[in-house]
Amino acid sequence: MELNLTGKTALVTGASKGIGRAVALQLANEGVDVAITARTAADVQATAKEIADSTGRKIVPLTGDMSVTSDVNRCVAETLDALGSIDILVTCAGSSPGGLLEELTDEQWMESLGLKFMGYVRSVRAVVPHMVKAGSGAIILVVGNDGLKPSFWEMTAGAANAADLNFASSIADQYGPKGIRVNTVNPGPVDTDRWDTLEKAFARDMGVDQAEARRRAELSIPVGQITQPEEVASLVAFLASDLAPTLHGAHIPIDGGQRKPLMER
């Protein structure tokens, strides 16, 4: 399927690895020039070079922490300087501490909300005026399915993700009439380094080993397999295209139909 994205520009946050990296690579393969952000300079520079070498597109590495407003504003300004516009914004930066209620500290709650929720707010707030001026744009927030399907071992993530969904719905109402489409993509388990960390945390909280945690995760997914980051990237690329002009304000799970209570058994 031709997505007609050639010549577009994108900013992808949290893109040195995992889902963000897969998204940046997919967009570049579709002809998009992409600025990517991450907190570690060496990682983001290496990823940018790999994607540029394999796709021939312009890939701009930016070092920044999306929990810091000045970093977000600087990364957006540098993207505009390097690419001239931001047609597509994809937010992937952010992870949340796992754990049970009685073990989570105030600092861990604030860490989750400060990056996974406020990081998305900061990114959209910095980019959207430029999209309004252009009269068009696509914003895709990669949120996670915890906002739709809560679980007590991912409570801080669930709270931040639910806030992201509410935020996305609100800005969809506000900016849809201005030509900006807003959607969220909500993965369940995705086969990345981040999932390995979550799997270990789940095993700890459930009192089982990691192999049993993996078995329970797969059992909770009716299709029987954990999502690959490339699947998420393909969905994001479609949402970034103009092939579905009325697909707007949607919260789209990509989790194999996961039923999280099955993980507790």
C-alpha positions as CSV (number, residue, x, y, z in Angstrom):
1,M,0.0,0.0,0.0
2,E,1.4,3.4,-1.0
3,L,1.0,5.8,1.9
4,N,2.0,8.9,-0.1
5,L,4.3,10.1,2.7
6,T,7.3,10.9,0.6
7,G,8.6,14.4,1.3
8,K,6.8,14.7,4.7
9,T,8.7,15.5,7.9
10,A,8.4,14.0,11.4
11,L,9.5,14.3,14.9
12,V,9.6,11.0,16.9
13,T,10.4,11.2,20.6
14,G,12.0,8.3,22.5
15,A,13.3,6.9,19.2
16,S,16.7,5.5,19.9
17,K,15.3,2.0,20.5
18,G,12.2,-0.1,20.9
19,I,8.9,1.1,19.4
20,G,10.2,4.7,18.7
21,R,13.1,3.3,16.7
22,A,10.8,1.1,14.7
23,V,8.5,4.0,14.0
24,A,11.3,6.2,12.8
25,L,12.6,3.5,10.5
26,Q,9.1,2.8,9.1
27,L,8.5,6.5,8.4
28,A,11.9,6.8,6.8
29,N,11.2,3.8,4.6
30,E,8.0,5.6,3.5
31,G,10.0,8.6,2.4
32,V,9.8,10.8,5.5
33,D,12.7,12.8,6.8
34,V,12.7,12.3,10.6
35,A,14.1,14.0,13.7
36,I,14.5,11.6,16.6
37,T,15.0,12.3,20.2
38,A,16.4,10.3,23.2
39,R,18.2,11.1,26.4
40,T,21.5,9.4,25.6
41,A,23.5,11.1,22.8
42,A,25.5,8.1,21.8
43,D,22.3,6.0,21.4
44,V,20.3,8.5,19.4
45,Q,23.3,9.3,17.1
46,A,23.9,5.6,16.4
47,T,20.3,5.0,15.6
48,A,20.1,8.0,13.3
49,K,23.1,6.8,11.4
50,E,21.7,3.3,11.0
51,I,18.3,4.6,9.7
52,A,19.9,7.1,7.4
53,D,22.3,4.6,6.0
54,S,19.5,2.0,5.3
55,T,16.9,4.4,3.9
56,G,18.7,7.3,2.4
57,R,16.5,9.8,4.2
58,K,17.6,12.7,6.4
59,I,17.6,11.6,10.0
60,V,18.3,14.2,12.6
61,P,19.5,13.0,16.1
62,L,18.5,15.2,19.0
63,T,19.4,14.7,22.6
64,G,16.7,15.7,25.1
65,D,14.7,14.7,28.1
66,M,11.0,15.0,27.4
67,S,10.4,15.6,31.1
68,V,12.2,18.9,30.8
69,T,10.3,21.7,29.1
70,S,13.4,23.5,27.8
71,D,14.7,20.3,26.2
72,V,11.3,19.7,24.5
73,N,11.2,23.3,23.1
74,R,14.8,23.1,22.0
75,C,14.3,19.8,20.2
76,V,11.3,21.2,18.4
77,A,13.2,24.3,17.4
78,E,16.1,22.2,16.1
79,T,13.7,20.0,14.2
80,L,12.2,23.0,12.4
81,D,15.7,24.4,11.7
82,A,16.8,21.0,10.2
83,L,13.7,19.9,8.4
84,G,11.8,23.1,7.8
85,S,8.5,21.8,9.1
86,I,6.9,19.1,11.3
87,D,4.1,17.3,9.5
88,I,4.0,14.4,11.9
89,L,4.5,14.1,15.6
90,V,4.9,10.7,17.2
91,T,5.4,10.6,21.0
92,C,7.1,7.4,22.3
93,A,9.3,8.7,25.0
94,G,8.6,7.6,28.5
95,S,8.3,4.6,30.8
96,S,6.7,4.1,34.2
97,P,7.8,2.3,37.3
98,G,6.1,-1.0,37.9
99,G,5.1,-2.2,41.3
100,L,2.3,-2.7,43.7
101,L,0.4,0.1,45.5
102,E,1.9,-0.4,48.9
103,E,5.5,-0.4,47.4
104,L,5.2,2.7,45.1
105,T,6.6,5.9,46.4
106,D,5.3,9.5,45.7
107,E,8.5,10.0,43.6
108,Q,7.7,7.0,41.4
109,W,4.2,8.3,40.8
110,M,5.5,11.7,39.9
111,E,8.2,10.1,37.7
112,S,5.5,8.3,35.7
113,L,3.2,11.3,35.3
114,G,6.1,13.7,34.7
115,L,7.4,11.8,31.7
116,K,4.7,9.5,30.3
117,F,2.0,12.1,30.6
118,M,3.5,15.6,30.9
119,G,6.2,14.7,28.4
120,Y,3.5,14.1,25.8
121,V,1.7,17.4,26.8
122,R,5.0,19.3,26.4
123,S,5.7,17.8,23.0
124,V,2.2,18.5,21.6
125,R,2.2,22.0,23.1
126,A,5.5,22.8,21.4
127,V,4.6,21.4,18.0
128,V,0.9,22.2,17.5
129,P,1.3,26.0,16.9
130,H,3.4,25.1,13.8
131,M,0.8,22.6,12.6
132,V,-1.9,25.2,13.1
133,K,0.0,27.7,11.0
134,A,0.5,25.1,8.3
135,G,-3.2,24.1,8.4
136,S,-2.4,20.4,8.7
137,G,-0.7,17.8,10.7
138,A,-0.9,14.3,12.2
139,I,-0.3,13.6,15.9
140,I,0.0,10.0,17.1
141,L,0.6,9.4,20.8
142,V,1.9,5.9,21.5
143,V,0.3,5.4,24.9
144,G,0.0,1.7,25.9
145,N,-3.0,-0.3,26.6
146,D,-2.9,0.2,30.4
147,G,-5.1,3.3,30.0
148,L,-7.8,1.1,28.5
149,K,-7.1,-2.1,30.4
150,P,-5.9,-1.4,33.9
151,S,-3.8,-3.8,35.9
152,F,-2.7,-3.5,39.5
153,W,1.0,-4.3,38.8
154,E,1.2,-1.4,36.2
155,M,-0.7,1.2,38.2
156,T,1.5,4.2,37.6
157,A,1.6,3.5,33.9
158,G,-2.2,3.1,33.8
159,A,-2.8,6.4,35.5
160,A,-0.4,8.2,33.1
161,N,-1.8,6.4,30.1
162,A,-5.4,7.2,31.0
163,A,-4.4,10.9,31.3
164,D,-2.9,10.7,27.9
165,L,-6.1,9.3,26.4
166,N,-8.1,12.1,27.9
167,F,-5.6,14.6,26.7
168,A,-5.6,13.2,23.2
169,S,-9.4,13.3,23.0
170,S,-9.4,16.9,24.2
171,I,-6.9,18.1,21.6
172,A,-8.6,16.1,18.9
173,D,-11.8,18.2,19.6
174,Q,-9.8,21.4,19.6
175,Y,-7.5,20.9,16.7
176,G,-9.5,18.7,14.3
177,P,-11.2,21.8,12.8
178,K,-7.7,23.3,12.2
179,G,-6.6,20.3,10.0
180,I,-4.7,18.4,12.6
181,R,-5.6,14.7,13.1
182,V,-5.0,13.2,16.6
183,N,-5.0,9.5,17.5
184,T,-3.5,7.2,20.0
185,V,-2.0,3.8,19.5
186,N,-2.2,1.5,22.6
187,P,0.1,-1.5,22.5
188,G,0.1,-4.3,25.0
189,P,3.2,-6.4,25.4
190,V,5.7,-5.5,22.7
191,D,8.9,-7.5,22.2
192,T,11.4,-4.9,23.2
193,D,14.0,-4.4,25.9
194,R,11.3,-2.4,27.8
195,W,9.0,-5.4,27.9
196,D,11.8,-7.6,29.3
197,T,12.1,-5.2,32.2
198,L,8.3,-5.2,32.7
199,E,8.3,-9.0,32.5
200,K,10.9,-9.2,35.3
201,A,8.9,-6.8,37.4
202,F,5.7,-8.8,36.9
203,A,7.5,-12.0,37.9
204,R,8.8,-10.3,41.0
205,D,5.3,-9.0,42.0
206,M,3.6,-12.3,41.3
207,G,6.2,-14.4,43.0
208,V,7.1,-16.4,39.9
209,D,10.1,-16.8,37.6
210,Q,10.4,-14.9,34.4
211,A,9.6,-17.9,32.2
212,E,6.3,-18.2,34.0
213,A,5.7,-14.5,33.6
214,R,6.2,-14.8,29.9
215,R,3.8,-17.8,29.8
216,R,1.1,-15.9,31.6
217,A,1.6,-12.9,29.2
218,E,1.2,-15.1,26.2
219,L,-1.8,-16.8,27.8
220,S,-3.5,-13.5,28.2
221,I,-3.3,-12.8,24.4
222,P,-6.0,-14.6,22.4
223,V,-3.8,-14.6,19.2
224,G,-1.1,-16.3,21.3
225,Q,1.9,-14.0,20.6
226,I,3.5,-10.8,21.8
227,T,3.4,-7.9,19.4
228,Q,6.5,-6.9,17.4
229,P,7.6,-3.2,17.3
230,E,7.3,-3.3,13.5
231,E,3.6,-4.0,13.8
232,V,3.1,-0.9,15.9
233,A,5.2,1.1,13.5
234,S,3.1,0.1,10.6
235,L,-0.1,1.2,12.3
236,V,1.5,4.6,13.2
237,A,2.6,5.1,9.6
238,F,-0.9,4.5,8.4
239,L,-2.3,6.9,10.9
240,A,0.3,9.5,9.8
241,S,-0.9,9.2,6.2
242,D,-3.8,10.8,4.5
243,L,-5.4,7.5,3.5
244,A,-8.0,7.8,6.4
245,P,-8.8,11.5,6.6
246,T,-11.7,10.8,9.1
247,L,-9.8,8.5,11.4
248,H,-9.5,11.0,14.2
249,G,-9.8,11.0,17.9
250,A,-9.5,7.3,18.0
251,H,-7.8,5.1,20.7
252,I,-6.6,2.0,18.9
253,P,-5.4,-1.1,20.8
254,I,-2.7,-3.3,19.2
255,D,-2.4,-6.0,21.8
256,G,-3.7,-9.2,20.2
257,G,-7.0,-8.7,22.2
258,Q,-5.2,-9.0,25.5
259,R,-7.2,-10.0,28.6
260,K,-5.0,-8.8,31.5
261,P,-6.9,-10.7,34.3
262,L,-5.6,-13.9,32.7
263,M,-2.1,-12.9,33.7
264,E,-3.0,-13.1,37.4
265,R,-3.8,-16.8,37.2
